């Protein structure tokens, strides 16, 4: 698959051949981590036919109603949503509102939600369980598969590989005609793929 930044100049999306990803990130650290996942995914799928469309949304833009609505519409149409966010007790309100809206627009269309949680202080206890729980519940309500990884600030290629492999398996299952879930399995319950 060819990595393509979604733009109005591209040929239309071809169902069953192309795949779309919406990426939402907190800041440059989370954007870098999610970019690693996207690049690994692109390399792992380079022999596959089709295009891997991607677009990026900074979480700060979700504070603006019009941009949040546009981001929700785009995410509702995407096959996969990847969220790179710093750990915390709960999702920022603007992200929770965006998630609710995009789930309303998806109308239970199959897809996947991949969460990459970035921990800035390795000495603090895991505070991401609230965010993971919220995202897991949103994925379940939207009939989406859920994968989550947790990483420390700095390079951690293992986390990017785990998230990329989960995403690759989901893409391959969808390309091979599976409505949802990973190859060889039935419906995959919301779960974490690594912490």
Secondary structure, 3 states (H helix, E strand, C coil): CEEEECCCCCCCCCCCCCEEEEEEECCHHHHHHHHHHHHHHHHHCCCCCCEEEEEEEEHHHHHCHHHHHHHHHHHHHCCEEEEEEECCCCCCHHHHHHHHHHHHHHCCCCCEEEEEEEECCCCCCCCCHHHHHHHHHHHHHCCCEEEEEEEECCCCHHHHHHHHHHHHHHHHHHHCCCCCCCCCCCCCCCCCCCC
